[in-house]
Amino acid sequence: MRKHIFNAGPCKLSDSLLKNTSDAILDWNGMGQSILEVSHRGKEFQAVMDETVALMKEVLSIPEGYSVLFLGGGASLQFAMIPYNFLKTKAFYVNTGTWSSKAIKEAKFWGETVVVSSEDKNFTYYPKGYDIPKDVDYVHITTNNTIRGTEIFEDLDVKAPLIADMSSDFLSRPVDVSKYAMIYGGAQKNLGPAGVTFVIIKDSFLEKIVADRKIPTMLQYGIHIKEGSMYNTPPVVNVFAVRETLKWVKSVGGVKAMEKLAKERADLLYSAIDNSKMFICPVVKEDRSRMNIVFVMKDQYKDKEADFVKFAGERNCVGIKGHRSVGGFRASTYNASTIEDVKALVKAMQDFEAQNA
Protein backbone atom coordinates (compact mmCIF):
# COMPACT_ATOMS: atom_id res chain seq x y z
CA MET A 1 0.00 0.00 0.00
CA ARG A 2 1.31 3.46 -0.96
CA LYS A 3 1.75 5.52 2.19
CA HIS A 4 0.43 9.04 2.73
CA ILE A 5 3.75 10.88 2.48
CA PHE A 6 4.12 14.33 4.08
CA ASN A 7 7.92 14.62 4.08
CA ALA A 8 9.26 18.14 3.55
CA GLY A 9 11.77 17.04 0.93
CA PRO A 10 12.70 14.68 -0.49
CA CYS A 11 8.98 14.21 -0.69
CA LYS A 12 6.16 12.46 -2.48
CA LEU A 13 6.60 12.35 -6.27
CA SER A 14 4.13 11.59 -9.02
CA ASP A 15 3.43 7.97 -9.92
CA SER A 16 4.34 8.59 -13.56
CA LEU A 17 7.74 9.98 -12.58
CA LEU A 18 8.48 6.97 -10.40
CA LYS A 19 7.46 4.44 -13.04
CA ASN A 20 9.07 6.09 -16.06
CA THR A 21 12.31 6.87 -14.25
CA SER A 22 12.60 3.39 -12.77
CA ASP A 23 11.99 1.88 -16.22
CA ALA A 24 14.72 4.10 -17.70
CA ILE A 25 17.15 3.03 -14.99
CA LEU A 26 16.64 -0.63 -15.93
CA ASP A 27 16.53 -0.24 -19.72
CA TRP A 28 16.11 3.13 -21.39
CA ASN A 29 13.96 3.03 -24.53
CA GLY A 30 14.96 -0.56 -25.26
CA MET A 31 18.57 0.49 -25.83
CA GLY A 32 19.96 -2.29 -23.69
CA GLN A 33 21.44 0.40 -21.46
CA SER A 34 20.35 2.10 -18.30
CA ILE A 35 20.05 5.88 -18.42
CA LEU A 36 22.74 5.69 -15.75
CA GLU A 37 25.07 4.23 -18.35
CA VAL A 38 24.57 6.47 -21.40
CA SER A 39 26.79 9.35 -22.42
CA HIS A 40 25.52 12.77 -21.40
CA ARG A 41 27.06 13.98 -24.69
CA GLY A 42 25.03 11.51 -26.74
CA LYS A 43 22.09 12.60 -28.86
CA GLU A 44 19.65 10.61 -26.73
CA PHE A 45 20.35 12.49 -23.52
CA GLN A 46 20.80 15.81 -25.33
CA ALA A 47 17.22 15.38 -26.50
CA VAL A 48 16.13 14.89 -22.87
CA MET A 49 17.91 18.06 -21.77
CA ASP A 50 16.47 20.07 -24.65
CA GLU A 51 12.94 18.83 -23.97
CA THR A 52 13.25 19.53 -20.24
CA VAL A 53 14.31 23.12 -20.87
CA ALA A 54 11.52 23.57 -23.43
CA LEU A 55 8.92 22.14 -21.05
CA MET A 56 10.11 24.41 -18.25
CA LYS A 57 9.67 27.43 -20.49
CA GLU A 58 6.26 26.24 -21.63
CA VAL A 59 4.80 25.25 -18.26
CA LEU A 60 6.03 28.44 -16.54
CA SER A 61 5.30 30.70 -19.54
CA ILE A 62 8.89 31.96 -19.38
CA PRO A 63 9.31 34.91 -21.75
CA GLU A 64 12.07 35.41 -24.26
CA GLY A 65 15.39 36.58 -22.84
CA TYR A 66 15.64 34.00 -20.05
CA SER A 67 17.87 30.95 -19.77
CA VAL A 68 17.10 27.73 -17.88
CA LEU A 69 19.93 25.88 -16.15
CA PHE A 70 20.22 22.59 -14.29
CA LEU A 71 23.16 22.67 -11.89
CA GLY A 72 24.55 20.87 -8.85
CA GLY A 73 25.02 21.95 -5.27
CA GLY A 74 21.43 22.59 -4.29
CA ALA A 75 19.93 25.94 -3.37
CA SER A 76 22.62 26.18 -0.69
CA LEU A 77 25.33 26.67 -3.32
CA GLN A 78 23.18 29.35 -4.94
CA PHE A 79 23.17 31.22 -1.61
CA ALA A 80 26.88 31.85 -2.17
CA MET A 81 26.97 31.88 -5.97
CA ILE A 82 24.42 34.71 -6.27
CA PRO A 83 26.30 37.32 -4.21
CA TYR A 84 29.63 36.11 -5.62
CA ASN A 85 28.36 37.03 -9.08
CA PHE A 86 25.99 39.93 -8.44
CA LEU A 87 26.68 41.68 -5.14
CA LYS A 88 28.90 44.65 -5.87
CA THR A 89 28.18 46.89 -2.86
CA LYS A 90 24.78 46.29 -1.27
CA ALA A 91 21.90 43.78 -1.44
CA PHE A 92 18.46 43.61 0.18
CA TYR A 93 17.26 40.38 1.79
CA VAL A 94 13.89 39.43 3.25
CA ASN A 95 14.57 37.09 6.17
CA THR A 96 11.70 34.68 6.80
CA GLY A 97 13.48 31.81 8.48
CA THR A 98 16.24 29.24 8.32
CA TRP A 99 16.98 29.19 4.60
CA SER A 100 16.89 32.93 4.01
CA SER A 101 19.12 33.32 7.07
CA LYS A 102 21.64 31.00 5.44
CA ALA A 103 21.47 33.01 2.22
CA ILE A 104 22.11 36.23 4.16
CA LYS A 105 25.11 34.67 5.89
CA GLU A 106 26.72 33.93 2.52
CA ALA A 107 25.94 37.37 1.10
CA LYS A 108 27.75 39.11 3.94
CA PHE A 109 31.05 37.77 2.60
CA TRP A 110 30.73 39.96 -0.49
CA GLY A 111 29.04 43.19 0.54
CA GLU A 112 26.57 45.03 2.73
CA THR A 113 23.23 43.35 3.36
CA VAL A 114 20.11 45.28 4.29
CA VAL A 115 17.66 42.92 5.96
CA VAL A 116 13.97 43.06 6.84
CA SER A 117 12.87 40.15 9.03
CA SER A 118 9.94 38.45 10.72
CA GLU A 119 12.18 37.02 13.42
CA ASP A 120 10.55 39.30 16.01
CA LYS A 121 7.57 36.91 16.04
CA ASN A 122 9.44 33.65 15.43
CA PHE A 123 8.95 33.90 11.66
CA THR A 124 5.19 33.33 11.95
CA TYR A 125 4.36 35.96 9.31
CA TYR A 126 5.70 37.24 5.99
CA PRO A 127 7.12 40.80 6.20
CA LYS A 128 5.16 43.52 4.37
CA GLY A 129 5.26 47.27 3.86
CA TYR A 130 9.03 47.63 3.97
CA ASP A 131 11.14 50.15 2.08
CA ILE A 132 13.91 49.01 -0.24
CA PRO A 133 16.95 51.30 -0.65
CA LYS A 134 17.34 52.63 -4.19
CA ASP A 135 21.01 51.68 -4.45
CA VAL A 136 20.86 47.89 -3.87
CA ASP A 137 22.25 45.54 -6.48
CA TYR A 138 19.36 43.12 -6.07
CA VAL A 139 16.48 42.07 -3.79
CA HIS A 140 16.39 38.47 -2.53
CA ILE A 141 13.28 36.72 -1.21
CA THR A 142 12.38 33.18 -0.18
CA THR A 143 8.83 32.64 -1.40
CA ASN A 144 7.96 29.68 0.80
CA ASN A 145 9.47 28.65 4.10
CA THR A 146 9.49 24.94 4.68
CA ILE A 147 10.32 25.04 8.38
CA ARG A 148 8.17 27.93 9.61
CA GLY A 149 5.25 27.45 7.23
CA THR A 150 4.86 30.91 5.68
CA GLU A 151 4.46 31.77 2.02
CA ILE A 152 4.04 34.78 -0.24
CA PHE A 153 1.47 34.41 -3.02
CA GLU A 154 2.25 37.43 -5.18
CA ASP A 155 5.02 38.46 -7.54
CA LEU A 156 6.49 41.62 -6.07
CA ASP A 157 6.90 44.84 -8.03
CA VAL A 158 10.33 46.19 -7.13
CA LYS A 159 12.67 48.48 -9.02
CA ALA A 160 15.84 46.52 -8.23
CA PRO A 161 16.48 43.10 -9.81
CA LEU A 162 14.38 40.54 -7.93
CA ILE A 163 15.83 37.13 -7.08
CA ALA A 164 13.66 34.40 -5.55
CA ASP A 165 14.44 31.10 -3.89
CA MET A 166 11.38 29.08 -4.91
CA SER A 167 12.69 25.70 -3.79
CA SER A 168 9.52 24.61 -2.06
CA ASP A 169 6.60 26.25 -3.89
CA PHE A 170 7.88 26.11 -7.46
CA LEU A 171 5.18 24.94 -9.93
CA SER A 172 2.45 25.30 -7.31
CA ARG A 173 1.00 28.51 -8.80
CA PRO A 174 1.35 30.67 -11.90
CA VAL A 175 4.32 33.03 -11.68
CA ASP A 176 4.99 36.19 -13.69
CA VAL A 177 8.58 35.33 -14.50
CA SER A 178 9.11 38.72 -16.16
CA LYS A 179 9.15 40.34 -12.71
CA TYR A 180 12.21 38.34 -11.68
CA ALA A 181 15.86 38.65 -12.60
CA MET A 182 16.37 35.11 -11.33
CA ILE A 183 14.39 32.22 -9.86
CA TYR A 184 16.15 29.20 -8.40
CA GLY A 185 15.70 26.24 -6.11
CA GLY A 186 16.48 22.69 -5.20
CA ALA A 187 14.36 20.18 -7.10
CA GLN A 188 13.46 17.95 -4.18
CA LYS A 189 10.00 19.39 -3.50
CA ASN A 190 7.69 19.88 -6.49
CA LEU A 191 10.12 19.31 -9.34
CA GLY A 192 11.85 15.98 -8.81
CA PRO A 193 14.36 14.08 -6.69
CA ALA A 194 17.23 15.72 -4.83
CA GLY A 195 20.46 16.15 -6.76
CA VAL A 196 19.73 18.88 -9.31
CA THR A 197 19.16 22.60 -8.91
CA PHE A 198 17.09 24.68 -11.32
CA VAL A 199 17.97 28.26 -12.27
CA ILE A 200 15.87 30.58 -14.42
CA ILE A 201 17.90 33.70 -15.14
CA LYS A 202 17.31 36.83 -17.18
CA ASP A 203 20.07 37.05 -19.75
CA SER A 204 20.45 40.82 -19.42
CA PHE A 205 20.91 40.44 -15.66
CA LEU A 206 24.22 38.70 -16.32
CA GLU A 207 25.57 42.10 -17.34
CA LYS A 208 25.52 42.98 -13.63
CA ILE A 209 28.31 40.52 -12.85
CA VAL A 210 31.06 42.34 -10.99
CA ALA A 211 33.75 42.81 -13.62
CA ASP A 212 36.69 43.22 -11.25
CA ARG A 213 36.01 40.10 -9.17
CA LYS A 214 37.65 36.86 -10.18
CA ILE A 215 35.03 34.14 -10.19
CA PRO A 216 35.94 30.45 -10.54
CA THR A 217 34.71 28.95 -13.78
CA MET A 218 32.22 26.55 -12.17
CA LEU A 219 30.58 29.46 -10.35
CA GLN A 220 29.96 31.58 -13.44
CA TYR A 221 26.37 31.51 -14.69
CA GLY A 222 27.48 32.58 -18.15
CA ILE A 223 29.65 29.49 -18.53
CA HIS A 224 26.74 27.19 -17.70
CA ILE A 225 24.47 29.01 -20.15
CA LYS A 226 27.09 28.75 -22.89
CA GLU A 227 27.56 25.03 -22.23
CA GLY A 228 23.85 24.23 -21.93
CA SER A 229 24.15 23.01 -18.33
CA MET A 230 26.85 20.59 -19.47
CA TYR A 231 30.10 22.28 -18.55
CA ASN A 232 30.54 19.24 -16.33
CA THR A 233 28.55 16.01 -16.35
CA PRO A 234 24.97 16.80 -15.31
CA PRO A 235 22.94 14.51 -13.04
CA VAL A 236 21.27 12.73 -15.94
CA VAL A 237 18.71 10.73 -13.98
CA ASN A 238 17.60 13.80 -12.05
CA VAL A 239 17.15 15.85 -15.21
CA PHE A 240 15.17 12.96 -16.71
CA ALA A 241 12.97 12.92 -13.60
CA VAL A 242 12.43 16.69 -13.83
CA ARG A 243 11.27 16.18 -17.40
CA GLU A 244 8.79 13.55 -16.20
CA THR A 245 7.43 15.96 -13.58
CA LEU A 246 6.98 18.73 -16.13
CA LYS A 247 5.21 16.34 -18.50
CA TRP A 248 2.92 15.28 -15.65
CA VAL A 249 2.12 18.86 -14.60
CA LYS A 250 1.33 19.77 -18.19
CA SER A 251 -0.91 16.71 -18.61
CA VAL A 252 -3.08 17.52 -15.59
CA GLY A 253 -3.69 21.15 -16.48
CA GLY A 254 -0.48 23.03 -15.70
CA VAL A 255 0.31 25.35 -12.82
CA LYS A 256 -3.25 26.69 -12.63
CA ALA A 257 -4.48 23.18 -11.87
CA MET A 258 -1.66 22.76 -9.35
CA GLU A 259 -2.74 25.95 -7.59
CA LYS A 260 -6.36 24.79 -7.40
CA LEU A 261 -5.33 21.49 -5.84
CA ALA A 262 -2.91 23.21 -3.47
CA LYS A 263 -5.71 25.44 -2.17
CA GLU A 264 -8.05 22.49 -1.71
CA ARG A 265 -5.50 20.46 0.25
CA ALA A 266 -4.43 23.39 2.43
CA ASP A 267 -7.99 24.56 3.12
CA LEU A 268 -9.01 21.07 4.26
CA LEU A 269 -6.08 20.64 6.64
CA TYR A 270 -6.11 24.18 8.04
CA SER A 271 -9.84 23.88 8.67
CA ALA A 272 -9.24 20.70 10.66
CA ILE A 273 -6.52 22.41 12.69
CA ASP A 274 -8.53 25.56 13.37
CA ASN A 275 -11.55 23.53 14.50
CA SER A 276 -9.52 21.22 16.72
CA LYS A 277 -9.51 21.16 20.51
CA MET A 278 -6.01 19.76 20.51
CA PHE A 279 -4.05 21.23 17.58
CA ILE A 280 -3.22 24.82 16.67
CA CYS A 281 -1.36 26.57 13.84
CA PRO A 282 1.05 29.35 14.96
CA VAL A 283 1.21 31.09 11.56
CA VAL A 284 -0.94 34.16 10.82
CA LYS A 285 -3.76 33.14 8.49
CA GLU A 286 -2.96 35.34 5.51
CA ASP A 287 0.61 34.04 5.31
CA ARG A 288 0.02 30.34 5.84
CA SER A 289 1.89 28.14 3.42
CA ARG A 290 0.00 25.82 1.11
CA MET A 291 3.07 23.62 0.81
CA ASN A 292 4.24 23.20 4.41
CA ILE A 293 1.47 23.23 6.97
CA VAL A 294 2.90 23.53 10.47
CA PHE A 295 0.92 22.91 13.63
CA VAL A 296 1.52 22.06 17.28
CA MET A 297 -0.30 20.64 20.26
CA LYS A 298 -1.96 23.14 22.56
CA ASP A 299 -0.01 23.58 25.78
CA GLN A 300 -2.05 21.13 27.82
CA TYR A 301 -1.37 18.34 25.31
CA LYS A 302 2.33 18.94 24.58
CA ASP A 303 3.29 15.63 26.16
CA LYS A 304 1.28 13.76 23.53
CA GLU A 305 3.18 14.95 20.46
CA ALA A 306 5.30 11.80 20.10
CA ASP A 307 2.21 9.68 20.64
CA PHE A 308 0.45 11.39 17.76
CA VAL A 309 3.35 10.89 15.38
CA LYS A 310 3.23 7.18 16.17
CA PHE A 311 -0.59 7.10 15.93
CA ALA A 312 -0.52 8.77 12.49
CA GLY A 313 2.23 6.44 11.31
CA GLU A 314 0.11 3.42 12.18
CA ARG A 315 -2.46 4.89 9.79
CA ASN A 316 0.16 5.18 7.03
CA CYS A 317 0.62 8.95 7.46
CA VAL A 318 4.38 9.48 7.48
CA GLY A 319 6.73 12.45 7.59
CA ILE A 320 4.63 14.72 9.83
CA LYS A 321 7.19 15.34 12.55
CA GLY A 322 8.18 19.02 12.65
CA HIS A 323 11.68 20.18 11.81
CA ARG A 324 14.13 19.44 14.60
CA SER A 325 14.73 23.18 15.15
CA VAL A 326 11.09 23.99 15.95
CA GLY A 327 9.34 20.74 16.90
CA GLY A 328 5.62 20.14 16.58
CA PHE A 329 4.26 18.85 13.31
CA ARG A 330 4.59 19.67 9.63
CA ALA A 331 2.53 18.23 6.80
CA SER A 332 4.13 19.03 3.47
CA THR A 333 1.45 18.92 0.80
CA TYR A 334 3.41 19.36 -2.41
CA ASN A 335 2.01 18.94 -5.91
CA ALA A 336 2.05 15.14 -5.90
CA SER A 337 0.08 14.99 -2.67
CA THR A 338 -3.56 14.04 -3.10
CA ILE A 339 -6.70 15.12 -1.32
CA GLU A 340 -6.96 11.51 -0.13
CA ASP A 341 -3.59 11.90 1.61
CA VAL A 342 -4.86 14.95 3.47
CA LYS A 343 -8.17 13.30 4.34
CA ALA A 344 -6.26 10.40 5.88
CA LEU A 345 -4.23 12.78 8.05
CA VAL A 346 -7.34 14.72 9.09
CA LYS A 347 -9.03 11.46 10.07
CA ALA A 348 -5.98 10.48 12.15
CA MET A 349 -6.06 13.87 13.89
CA GLN A 350 -9.75 13.57 14.64
CA ASP A 351 -9.47 10.01 15.90
CA PHE A 352 -6.51 10.87 18.12
CA GLU A 353 -8.33 13.87 19.50
CA ALA A 354 -11.43 11.81 20.23
CA GLN A 355 -9.32 9.43 22.28
CA ASN A 356 -7.14 11.99 24.07
CA ALA A 357 -8.72 15.45 24.29
C-alpha positions in Angstrom: 0.0 0.0 0.0 1.3 3.5 -1.0 1.7 5.5 2.2 0.4 9.0 2.7 3.7 10.9 2.5 4.1 14.3 4.1 7.9 14.6 4.1 9.3 18.1 3.6 11.8 17.0 0.9 12.7 14.7 -0.5 9.0 14.2 -0.7 6.2 12.5 -2.5 6.6 12.3 -6.3 4.1 11.6 -9.0 3.4 8.0 -9.9 4.3 8.6 -13.6 7.7 10.0 -12.6 8.5 7.0 -10.4 7.5 4.4 -13.0 9.1 6.1 -16.1 12.3 6.9 -14.3 12.6 3.4 -12.8 12.0 1.9 -16.2 14.7 4.1 -17.7 17.1 3.0 -15.0 16.6 -0.6 -15.9 16.5 -0.2 -19.7 16.1 3.1 -21.4 14.0 3.0 -24.5 15.0 -0.6 -25.3 18.6 0.5 -25.8 20.0 -2.3 -23.7 21.4 0.4 -21.5 20.4 2.1 -18.3 20.1 5.9 -18.4 22.7 5.7 -15.7 25.1 4.2 -18.4 24.6 6.5 -21.4 26.8 9.3 -22.4 25.5 12.8 -21.4 27.1 14.0 -24.7 25.0 11.5 -26.7 22.1 12.6 -28.9 19.7 10.6 -26.7 20.4 12.5 -23.5 20.8 15.8 -25.3 17.2 15.4 -26.5 16.1 14.9 -22.9 17.9 18.1 -21.8 16.5 20.1 -24.6 12.9 18.8 -24.0 13.3 19.5 -20.2 14.3 23.1 -20.9 11.5 23.6 -23.4 8.9 22.1 -21.0 10.1 24.4 -18.2 9.7 27.4 -20.5 6.3 26.2 -21.6 4.8 25.3 -18.3 6.0 28.4 -16.5 5.3 30.7 -19.5 8.9 32.0 -19.4 9.3 34.9 -21.8 12.1 35.4 -24.3 15.4 36.6 -22.8 15.6 34.0 -20.1 17.9 30.9 -19.8 17.1 27.7 -17.9 19.9 25.9 -16.2 20.2 22.6 -14.3 23.2 22.7 -11.9 24.5 20.9 -8.8 25.0 22.0 -5.3 21.4 22.6 -4.3 19.9 25.9 -3.4 22.6 26.2 -0.7 25.3 26.7 -3.3 23.2 29.4 -4.9 23.2 31.2 -1.6 26.9 31.8 -2.2 27.0 31.9 -6.0 24.4 34.7 -6.3 26.3 37.3 -4.2 29.6 36.1 -5.6 28.4 37.0 -9.1 26.0 39.9 -8.4 26.7 41.7 -5.1 28.9 44.6 -5.9 28.2 46.9 -2.9 24.8 46.3 -1.3 21.9 43.8 -1.4 18.5 43.6 0.2 17.3 40.4 1.8 13.9 39.4 3.2 14.6 37.1 6.2 11.7 34.7 6.8 13.5 31.8 8.5 16.2 29.2 8.3 17.0 29.2 4.6 16.9 32.9 4.0 19.1 33.3 7.1 21.6 31.0 5.4 21.5 33.0 2.2 22.1 36.2 4.2 25.1 34.7 5.9 26.7 33.9 2.5 25.9 37.4 1.1 27.7 39.1 3.9 31.0 37.8 2.6 30.7 40.0 -0.5 29.0 43.2 0.5 26.6 45.0 2.7 23.2 43.4 3.4 20.1 45.3 4.3 17.7 42.9 6.0 14.0 43.1 6.8 12.9 40.2 9.0 9.9 38.5 10.7 12.2 37.0 13.4 10.6 39.3 16.0 7.6 36.9 16.0 9.4 33.7 15.4 8.9 33.9 11.7 5.2 33.3 11.9 4.4 36.0 9.3 5.7 37.2 6.0 7.1 40.8 6.2 5.2 43.5 4.4 5.3 47.3 3.9 9.0 47.6 4.0 11.1 50.2 2.1 13.9 49.0 -0.2 16.9 51.3 -0.7 17.3 52.6 -4.2 21.0 51.7 -4.4 20.9 47.9 -3.9 22.2 45.5 -6.5 19.4 43.1 -6.1 16.5 42.1 -3.8 16.4 38.5 -2.5 13.3 36.7 -1.2 12.4 33.2 -0.2 8.8 32.6 -1.4 8.0 29.7 0.8 9.5 28.6 4.1 9.5 24.9 4.7 10.3 25.0 8.4 8.2 27.9 9.6 5.2 27.4 7.2 4.9 30.9 5.7 4.5 31.8 2.0 4.0 34.8 -0.2 1.5 34.4 -3.0 2.3 37.4 -5.2 5.0 38.5 -7.5 6.5 41.6 -6.1 6.9 44.8 -8.0 10.3 46.2 -7.1 12.7 48.5 -9.0 15.8 46.5 -8.2 16.5 43.1 -9.8 14.4 40.5 -7.9 15.8 37.1 -7.1 13.7 34.4 -5.5 14.4 31.1 -3.9 11.4 29.1 -4.9 12.7 25.7 -3.8 9.5 24.6 -2.1 6.6 26.3 -3.9 7.9 26.1 -7.5 5.2 24.9 -9.9 2.4 25.3 -7.3 1.0 28.5 -8.8 1.3 30.7 -11.9 4.3 33.0 -11.7 5.0 36.2 -13.7 8.6 35.3 -14.5 9.1 38.7 -16.2 9.1 40.3 -12.7 12.2 38.3 -11.7 15.9 38.6 -12.6 16.4 35.1 -11.3 14.4 32.2 -9.9 16.1 29.2 -8.4 15.7 26.2 -6.1 16.5 22.7 -5.2 14.4 20.2 -7.1 13.5 17.9 -4.2 10.0 19.4 -3.5 7.7 19.9 -6.5 10.1 19.3 -9.3 11.9 16.0 -8.8 14.4 14.1 -6.7 17.2 15.7 -4.8 20.5 16.2 -6.8 19.7 18.9 -9.3 19.2 22.6 -8.9 17.1 24.7 -11.3 18.0 28.3 -12.3 15.9 30.6 -14.4 17.9 33.7 -15.1 17.3 36.8 -17.2 20.1 37.1 -19.8 20.5 40.8 -19.4 20.9 40.4 -15.7 24.2 38.7 -16.3 25.6 42.1 -17.3 25.5 43.0 -13.6 28.3 40.5 -12.9 31.1 42.3 -11.0 33.7 42.8 -13.6 36.7 43.2 -11.2 36.0 40.1 -9.2 37.7 36.9 -10.2 35.0 34.1 -10.2 35.9 30.5 -10.5 34.7 29.0 -13.8 32.2 26.6 -12.2 30.6 29.5 -10.3 30.0 31.6 -13.4 26.4 31.5 -14.7 27.5 32.6 -18.2 29.6 29.5 -18.5 26.7 27.2 -17.7 24.5 29.0 -20.1 27.1 28.7 -22.9 27.6 25.0 -22.2 23.8 24.2 -21.9 24.1 23.0 -18.3 26.9 20.6 -19.5 30.1 22.3 -18.6 30.5 19.2 -16.3 28.6 16.0 -16.3 25.0 16.8 -15.3 22.9 14.5 -13.0 21.3 12.7 -15.9 18.7 10.7 -14.0 17.6 13.8 -12.0 17.1 15.8 -15.2 15.2 13.0 -16.7 13.0 12.9 -13.6 12.4 16.7 -13.8 11.3 16.2 -17.4 8.8 13.5 -16.2 7.4 16.0 -13.6 7.0 18.7 -16.1 5.2 16.3 -18.5 2.9 15.3 -15.7 2.1 18.9 -14.6 1.3 19.8 -18.2 -0.9 16.7 -18.6 -3.1 17.5 -15.6 -3.7 21.2 -16.5 -0.5 23.0 -15.7 0.3 25.4 -12.8 -3.3 26.7 -12.6 -4.5 23.2 -11.9 -1.7 22.8 -9.4 -2.7 26.0 -7.6 -6.4 24.8 -7.4 -5.3 21.5 -5.8 -2.9 23.2 -3.5 -5.7 25.4 -2.2 -8.0 22.5 -1.7 -5.5 20.5 0.2 -4.4 23.4 2.4 -8.0 24.6 3.1 -9.0 21.1 4.3 -6.1 20.6 6.6 -6.1 24.2 8.0 -9.8 23.9 8.7 -9.2 20.7 10.7 -6.5 22.4 12.7 -8.5 25.6 13.4 -11.6 23.5 14.5 -9.5 21.2 16.7 -9.5 21.2 20.5 -6.0 19.8 20.5 -4.1 21.2 17.6 -3.2 24.8 16.7 -1.4 26.6 13.8 1.0 29.3 15.0 1.2 31.1 11.6 -0.9 34.2 10.8 -3.8 33.1 8.5 -3.0 35.3 5.5 0.6 34.0 5.3 0.0 30.3 5.8 1.9 28.1 3.4 0.0 25.8 1.1 3.1 23.6 0.8 4.2 23.2 4.4 1.5 23.2 7.0 2.9 23.5 10.5 0.9 22.9 13.6 1.5 22.1 17.3 -0.3 20.6 20.3 -2.0 23.1 22.6 0.0 23.6 25.8 -2.1 21.1 27.8 -1.4 18.3 25.3 2.3 18.9 24.6 3.3 15.6 26.2 1.3 13.8 23.5 3.2 14.9 20.5 5.3 11.8 20.1 2.2 9.7 20.6 0.4 11.4 17.8 3.4 10.9 15.4 3.2 7.2 16.2 -0.6 7.1 15.9 -0.5 8.8 12.5 2.2 6.4 11.3 0.1 3.4 12.2 -2.5 4.9 9.8 0.2 5.2 7.0 0.6 8.9 7.5 4.4 9.5 7.5 6.7 12.4 7.6 4.6 14.7 9.8 7.2 15.3 12.6 8.2 19.0 12.6 11.7 20.2 11.8 14.1 19.4 14.6 14.7 23.2 15.1 11.1 24.0 15.9 9.3 20.7 16.9 5.6 20.1 16.6 4.3 18.9 13.3 4.6 19.7 9.6 2.5 18.2 6.8 4.1 19.0 3.5 1.4 18.9 0.8 3.4 19.4 -2.4 2.0 18.9 -5.9 2.1 15.1 -5.9 0.1 15.0 -2.7 -3.6 14.0 -3.1 -6.7 15.1 -1.3 -7.0 11.5 -0.1 -3.6 11.9 1.6 -4.9 15.0 3.5 -8.2 13.3 4.3 -6.3 10.4 5.9 -4.2 12.8 8.1 -7.3 14.7 9.1 -9.0 11.5 10.1 -6.0 10.5 12.2 -6.1 13.9 13.9 -9.8 13.6 14.6 -9.5 10.0 15.9 -6.5 10.9 18.1 -8.3 13.9 19.5 -11.4 11.8 20.2 -9.3 9.4 22.3 -7.1 12.0 24.1 -8.7 15.4 24.3 
